[in-house]
Amino acid sequence: MTITEVSRKYGLTPDTLRYYERIGLIPPVPRGKSGARNYGEESCQWVELMKCMRAAGVQIEALIDYAALAQRGDETLEARRTLLICQREQLTARMADMQASLDRLDYKIDLYAQRIAQRNGVRKEREEA
């Protein structure tokens, strides 16, 4: 696939894809005879993984470390696993914080709904009197 096709498929700009490759977030993408990037299945899997991880808020530095470890092969399996466990723990903590924020918003929304309903009820009583 061309960089344009991959860009459309994953909703990332070509500049972002080039940047990910340049900083080591994804391994170097093979190139065709013309020098254009030729994204195969493995390259696309890397793009998809990194997009998912970035959407989850995983730090770029951690993902660069992960990609570098992966390129070194199976000798880094435990290190990669440990890195991912650490990232999962951080994500879980962020999700808990977000849930607490959502719960607070829901509380405030319900509180205002009750106050509006009470105010409208008072108005209705006055109109009927």
C-alpha positions, 0 to 999 in steps of 0.5 A: 500500500502507498503512504496515501492509502495507509493514511486514508485507511488509518486516519493519519496524515502522511506527515504523521506516518513519516514522523512515526517512521523517522522517530522509530515509532514504527520500523522502517517501511520497505521501499519500492524501486522508485523509492516510495514507501510500500506498506505491507501487512507487517508495516500496517500492523505497526501503524495500527498498533501505534495508532491504538496506543497513542489514542489510549494516551501511551507516551511516545517515548514508551512506544519508541522503546517498545518498537526498538525492543521488538526489532531486537527479536525474541530476546526482548520478550520479557522487557516488552511484556514488562513495558506493556504491563507498566503502560496498562497500569498507567492507562488503568489509573487514567481511566479511573480518574476519567471515570471519577470525572464522569461520575462528578459530571453526571452528579452535577447534571442530575443536580441541575435537572432536579433544580430545574424541575423544582423551579418549573414545578414552583412556576406551575403551582403559581400559574395554577393558583 
